Amino acid sequence: MILICPKCKTELTQIDNSLRCENNHSFDISRDGYVNLLMSQKSGDKIGDSRASAHARHSFLSKGYYECLKKAIGERMSGTVLDIGCGEGYYDTYGGELYGFDISKEMVRLAKKSNKSGNYFVANLSHIPIKSESIDTAMHLFAPFNESEFFRVLKVGGTLYSVIPGENHLWEMKECLYDKPYKNDEKPPKTEKLTLVSKTKITDTVNIGEEDLKELFSMTPYFYRTSEENKKRLDGVGDTALTVDFVILEYKKGLTK
Ligand SMILES: [Zn+2]
């Protein structure tokens, strides 16, 4: 098993319905099949996405607006895979050995429910409870970047696919909300340890109804930065042809660093 104890970093072994390390730290496998490996016993749902927002996200993604990204990510997975900040596992179509974690317990529960063969656990990305050099392919979508942990868990020659919003992502929504909308800058996260080897644009236009558009808006960081006045601009907007635009950044862990 490539999972390690979050307290003492030694290997975990499954004994009945729990994972245990050689120092007898024990973590129960929940009835739903995932394990909570968060160091702090504060539930991930206090610090991660709340239960309600986990379900909102789940129901939104299941409508398929981000299908093009799901397909592109699925095609890139091979070997032992780690989904960093897996959410409710929407992008985990890979049929091989898959590990996924999120800080939200509810997200992890939903991920395990939809991908029974996946190994899901609750954890923080600053302390990933995975053995060093054990991952062939890692995926990381719209989550904070933690260079040293990502580098540590990857095998030499392993690949990290990091997804950031493209310059035109949700453009028509932003045009409706703001007088002077800005394009996203597509700036790759800074890293000295991993080498950026390619950049692929994934773009699509999806038809979205007003209700789903508002739901989507409420899940974006824009929501909290937009005045109540401007938020009202989506009222009566009707069906929209909306651009979804992503950049898949491919990073390699080389021999030399
Ligand atoms: Zn331990």
Boltz pocket constraint, residues with backbone or C-beta under 6 A from the ligand:
constraints:
  - pocket:
      binder: B
      contacts: [[A, 5], [A, 6], [A, 7], [A, 8], [A, 9], [A, 10], [A, 21], [A, 22], [A, 23], [A, 24], [A, 25]]
      max_distance: 6.0
